[in-house]
Amino acid sequence: MDIEISVITFIKVEHLKMERFTKISLCAALVAASLASTAQAETASTTVNVYAGLASVMQLQCGPVNFGVWRVPAMTRSAATTITLPATGDPVVTAPGADDANISLSIKWTAPARSSCLVLNSAAADGVKGTVAFAAGVNTGTFLSNGGTGSLDAALGAPEEPLTDFTYALVFTEPSAMDEGLSRFDIHGTMSIPAAISSKNLGGYEAAANTITFDDGL
């Protein structure tokens, strides 16, 4: 009988402990839920900077090539006369035989000048040398009458009978190394005055513009 009572007592004690643990756990859960339900929502903010920029594209600017105005006697020579506008120095006349003595530069009009070209806003590094080229490889052309404006002197007037075989060829100097986006080079060349010249051929001439390109390698 005593053993049975002890067992029953033990079971009751353990039952009471379990009930107490359950109640404690339930209270803890209720407290946690209560704390969670009363927590304040939080927000945070910051600023985001936005940047952009616009920069100039590379540009190529070239002045005109002016071979000058030449005093040419009306006559027929054995061959054409070549006027060379060199990279440096004065123009050179190459005529057949002694005919070059009869051809001279007129100082009344605008003096011969090479085209001075300037490259701007290149992104190439300093010291880099770009590449110059004529579009489609065309560096030659034929002069046409333009009322004197082609010689940069409108008062020269247009020829009564324009020549059809008055030609030229252009070349360029090596461009300078890049320096803060800048590079320079010149354009010069030769022109060929036909062998047969009459007084009606005298006047101002101009050629259609030649297109030149510059590649900075980027």
ROGUTI-390806 format. One record per atom (N, C-alpha, C): residue in one letter; x, y, z. Coordinates in steps of 0.2 Angstrom, whole numbers, plus 5000, padded with zeros to 4 digits. Example, Ala and Ser with C-alpha at 12.3 -4.5 7.8 and 13.67 -1.06 7.14 Angstrom:
2
A506649725039 A506249785039 A506649845039 S506449895035 S506849955036 S506450005039 
! end
This chain:
218
M500449945000 M500050005000 M500450065000 D500950065004 D501450125004 D501750134997 I501950084994 I502250094987 I501750124982 E501150104982 E500650134978 E500550204979 I500550224985 I500450294987 I501050334985 S501650314986 S502250344983 S502250354976 V502050304972 V502050314965 V501550364963 I500950364966 I500450414964 I500650484966 T500950484972 T501250554974 T501750574969 F502150534967 F502750554962 F502350574955 I501850544953 I501550564947 I501250624947 K500850634953 K500550704954 K501050764954 V501650744957 V502150804958 V502450814951 E502550764947 E502750774940 E502250814936 H501650794937 H501050824933 H501050904935 L501150914941 L501150984943 L501751024940 K502350994940 K502951024937 K502751034930 M502450994926 M502351004919 M501851054918 E501351064922 E500851114922 E501151184923 R501651184928 R501951244929 R502451264924 F502751214920 F503251234915 F502851254909 T502251224908 T501851244902 T501551314903 K501351334909 K501151404911 K501651454910 I502251434912 I502851484911 I503051494904 S503051444900 S503151444893 S502651484890 L501951474892 L501451514889 L501551584890 C501651604896 C501751674898 C502351704895 A502951664894 A503451694890 A503251714883 A502851664880 A502651674873 A502251734873 L501751744878 L501351804878 L501751864878 V502251864883 V502651924884 V502951944877 A503251894874 A503651904868 A503151934862 A502551904862 A502151924857 A501951994858 S501852014865 S501652084866 S502152134865 L502852114866 L503352154864 L503452164857 A503352114853 A503352114846 A502852164843 S502252154846 S501652194843 S501752274845 T502152284850 T502152354852 T502852384849 A503252354845 A503852374842 A503652434837 Q504052484837 Q503952544832 Q504352524825 A503952534819 A504252534813 A504752584812 E505352574808 E505852614807 E505952634799 T506152694797 T506352704791 T507052744790 A507352734785 A508052764784 A508052794777 S508452854776 S508552884770 S509252904769 T509352914762 T510052944760 T509952984754 T510453014751 T510353054745 T510853014740 V510553024733 V510952994728 V511153044723 N511753054722 N511953104717 N511953074710 V511753114705 V511753094698 V512153144694 Y512653114690 Y513053154686 Y513053134678 A513253184674 A513253174667 A513753224664 G513953214658 G514353274655 G514253264647 L514453324644 L514453324637 L515153364635 A515453334631 A516153354629 A516153364621 S516553414619 S516653424612 S516953364608 V516753354602 V517053294598 V517653324595 M518053284592 M518653304589 M518453344583 Q518853394582 Q518753434576 Q519353444572 L519253454565 L519853474561 L519653534557 Q520053584557 Q519953644554 Q520553654549 C520453674543 C520953694538 C520853754534 G521353794533 G521253854529 G521353834522 P521253884517 P521353864510 P522053864508 V522153824502 V522853824499 V522753874494 N523253924494 N523253974489 N523853974485 F523853954478 F524453954474 F524654014472 G524254074473 G524454134471 G524254154464 V524354214462 V524154234455 V524854244451 W524854214446 W525454214442 W525354254435 R525954294433 R525954324427 R526154284422 V525754264417 V525854214412 V525754244405 P526254244401 P526154274394 P525754224390 A525354254385 A524954214381 A525354184376 M525454124376 M525854084371 M525754014372 T526053974367 T526053904367 T526753874369 R526753844374 R527453814376 R527453744374 S528053714375 S528153644373 S527853594378 A527753614384 A527453574389 A527153624395 A526753594399 A526453624405 A526953654410 T526753714413 T527253744418 T526953714425 T527453694429 T527253674436 T527453724441 I526953744445 I527153784451 I527053744457 T527653744461 T527653704467 T527653744473 L527153734477 L527053764484 L527353714489 P527953724491 P528353674495 P528053684503 A528253634507 A528153634514 A528453694517 T528953714515 T529253774518 T529653814512 G529653884513 G530053924508 G529553944502 D529853974497 D529454014492 D529253964486 P528753984483 P528553934477 P529053934472 V529053874468 V529653864463 V529253854457 V529553884451 V529253874445 V529653824441 T529353784438 T529653734433 T529353734426 A529653764421 A529353774415 A529853744410 P529553724404 P530053694399 P530553744396 G531153724395 G531653774392 G531753834396 A531753894393 A531853954397 A531253994398 D530653954397 D530053994398 D529954014405 D530253984410 D530154004417 D530254074418 A530754104414 A530954174415 A530354224413 N529854194409 N529254234407 N528654224412 I528754184417 I528254174422 I528454204429 S528054244432 S528254274438 S527654284443 L527754284449 L527254294454 L527054364454 S526354384454 S526154444454 S526054464462 I526454524464 I526354544471 I525754584472 K525354604467 K524754644468 K524254604471 W524254534471 W523654494473 W523954464480 T523454424483 T523654394489 T524154344488 A524654344492 A525254294492 A525054224493 P525454174489 P525354104490 P525354084498 A524954034499 A524954014506 A524753944507 R525153904511 R524953834512 R524353834517 S523953784517 S523353774521 S523653754528 S523453784533 S523653764540 S523053734543 C523153674546 C522653634548 C522753624556 L522253624560 L522253614567 L521753564569 V521953514573 V521553464576 V521353484583 L520753484585 L520553504592 L520153444595 N520253444602 N519853404606 N519953334605 S520453314603 S520653234602 S520753204610 A520453144610 A520553114617 A521153074617 A521553074612 A522153034611 A522753064617 A523153014619 A523653034624 A524153084621 D524453124625 D524953164623 D525553124620 G525853144614 G526353114611 G526153064605 V525553054605 V525253014599 V525253054593 K525353024587 K525353054581 K524753024577 G524353064575 G523753044571 G523953024564 T523453004560 T523552994553 T523053034548 V523453064544 V523053114539 V522953074532 A522353084529 A522253054523 A521753094519 F521753094513 F521253124508 F520653074507 A520053094508 A519453054507 A519553014500 A519452954501 A519452914495 A520152914491 G520652944494 G521252944491 G521353004486 V520853044486 V520853094480 V521153154483 N521753174480 N522153234482 N522253284476 T521953264470 T522053304464 T521353334462 G521353384457 G520753414455 G520953464449 T520353494446 T520453534441 T520153604443 F520553654441 F520253724443 F519653744438 L519253774441 L518653804437 L518653874438 S518353914434 S518253984434 S517754004440 N517954044444 N517454064449 N517454144450 G517554184445 G517454254445 G517954284449 G518554254450 G519054284454 G519154274461 T518554244464 T518554234471 T519054174473 G519154134468 G519554074469 G520354094470 S520554154468 S521154174470 S521254214476 L520654224480 L520554264485 L520554334484 D520454354477 D520454424475 D519954424470 A519354454472 A518754454468 A518854504462 A519254554463 A519454604458 A519754574452 L520054514453 L520454484447 L519954464441 G519354454443 G518854434438 G518854364435 A518354344432 A518254284429 A518554284422 P518854224420 P519154214413 P518554214408 E518754244402 E518254244397 E518154174394 E518654134394 E518654064392 E519054024397 P518753994402 P519053964407 P519453904404 L520053884407 L520453824405 L520053764408 T520153714404 T519853644406 T520353594409 D521053614408 D521553564410 D522053604415 F521753644419 F522153684424 F522153644430 T522653604432 T522553554437 T523053564443 Y522953524449 Y523353534455 Y523353464458 A523853454463 A523953404467 A524153424474 L523853394479 L523953414486 L524353364490 V524753384494 V525053334499 V525053364506 F525153324511 F525153354518 F525753344522 T525953384526 T526553364531 T526353324536 E526853294539 E526753244545 E526353284551 P525853264554 P525553294559 P525953294565 S525953344569 S526353354576 S526053304581 A526453284586 A526153244591 A525653274595 M525153234598 M524653264601 M524953304608 D524653354609 D524753394615 D524153424618 E523853394623 E523253414626 E522653424621 G522653364617 G522153364612 G522253404606 L522753434605 L522953474599 L523453444594 S523353454588 S523853424583 S523853474577 R524453484574 R524453534568 R524853494562 F524653514556 F524953494550 F524753544544 D525153544539 D525053594533 D524853554527 I524553584522 I524353554516 I524753604511 H525053574506 H525353614501 H525353564494 G525753584489 G525653544483 G525953574477 T525653554471 T525853584465 T525253604460 M525353644456 M524853654451 M525153654444 S524753634439 S525053634432 S524653684428 I525053724425 I524753774420 I524853744413 P524253744410 P524353714403 P524853744398 A525053714393 A525553734389 A525253794385 A524653784383 A524353844378 A523953884382 I524153954382 I523754004386 I523654064382 S522954084382 S522754144378 S522554194383 S522454254380 S522254314385 S521554294388 K521154264384 K520454244386 K520454194392 N521054164393 N521054114399 N521254144405 L521454214405 L521754244411 L521154264416 G521254254422 G520754274427 G520754224434 G520254234438 G520254194444 G519954124443 Y520254074447 Y520054004447 Y520053974454 E519553924454 E519553894461 E519353824459 A519553774464 A519453704463 A518853684468 A518553634466 A518053604471 A518453584478 A518153584483 A518453574490 A518653504490 N519253484492 N519553424494 N519353404501 T519153344502 T518953324509 T519653284512 I519753304518 I520353274521 I520153254528 T520453194530 T520253164537 T520853154541 F520653154548 F521253144553 F520953094558 D521353044559 D521252984563 D521752984569 D521452994575 D521952994581 D522052924584 G521752874580 G521952804583 G521552774588 L521052814590 L520552784596 L519952754593 
! end
